[in-house]
């Protein structure tokens, strides 16, 4: 099925910095009946630090289960990403396929098997074909290095555009660079991350601190997006720090430049997370939901997700209908503290309801005009506390049904 480029798509960055210690390659394992690169192989210099966040799904893939254990060692030498087959819910056969890839790459690089990370994305319930994986890895081991764009394209499945972001920071007078690539379009309602995302930096960062920084960034970015309310079995975000920039290694927030690096990492994560929403399957509108006045930040977050995941809210916005009653419904069903008579709802900076009542002399015209655009803002103020949160989502159109009804073909 040929997918049209999302109307919310961002162009791929024209210039992405080289990350010293990172080499990108792609190959054609042909996991599906397509003529495109679908295996990405990335080598990392020795002593590269690694951190990761993974899906909270109880039906996680073998790749995720192994990855959770591997990040504890704190070092990585390679990453292999398979597209077209998630290898989830495949039992011992799926795990054997992952271990085969890890051993094949480790033998080639002369590193520990645990330093080879594997991710897979695509159809659930089909074991990753060992023969195709072996041949794909063999091709990749002998391939010429490729561009960031080629690597970003190779990890895609139902994505309609390749996604990447970059940032830089100063650490001890030394500039360090960060580049991230990501894939994701549907099955997005993460409890940790998005579908598959990878961030690379030449900064020197101790593994434990890198993990702290990634977990912090995740809470404000990847865990604040939703497309359809469904959490993948394969969600993974990994961060790799090669240490080749020559900066004094970051170990804690007290270190010079730590705050700048943390901000740059969060910036890359935010850019990538929002691009996933912009490529939401069938999406025509990018929606920002801001909740304030909640009993706590966590409560605000859960209320924002309740609004963002409501099919009634999402279809109303798709139809450009300023039906604020659906937002009231979504707040009420969230199971969080709320007071009907203090609740306020707005669109595009214009209040439709205040303190539990429709705004007197409310004029829907400017709100309707706002909803005709591609960038939609929804504001909820509960009026009972200081908790706040922001979540990003997209509308729900017939395109989502069409894409997912034909997904396995």
Secondary structure, 3 states (H helix, E strand, C coil): CCCCCCCCCCCCCCCCCCCCCEEEEEECCCCCCCCCCCEEEEEEEEEEEEEEEECCCCCCCHHHHHHHHHHHHCEEEEEEEEEEECCCCCHHHHHHHHHHHHHHHHHHHCCCHHHEEEEEEEECCCCCCHHHHHHHHHHHHCCCCCCHHHHHHHCCCCCCCCEEEEEEEEECCEEEEEEEEEECCCCCCCCCCCCEEEEEECCCECHHHHHHHHHHHHHHCHHHECCCCCCCCCCEEEEEECCCCCCCCECCCCCCCHHHHHHHHHHHHHHHHHHHHHCCCCCCCEEEEEEEEECCHHHHHHHHHHHHCCHHHHHHHHCCCCCHHHHHHHHHCCCCCCCHHHCEEEECCEEEEECCEECCCCCCHHHHHHHCCCEEEEEEECCCCCEEEEEEEECCCHHHHHHHHCCCC
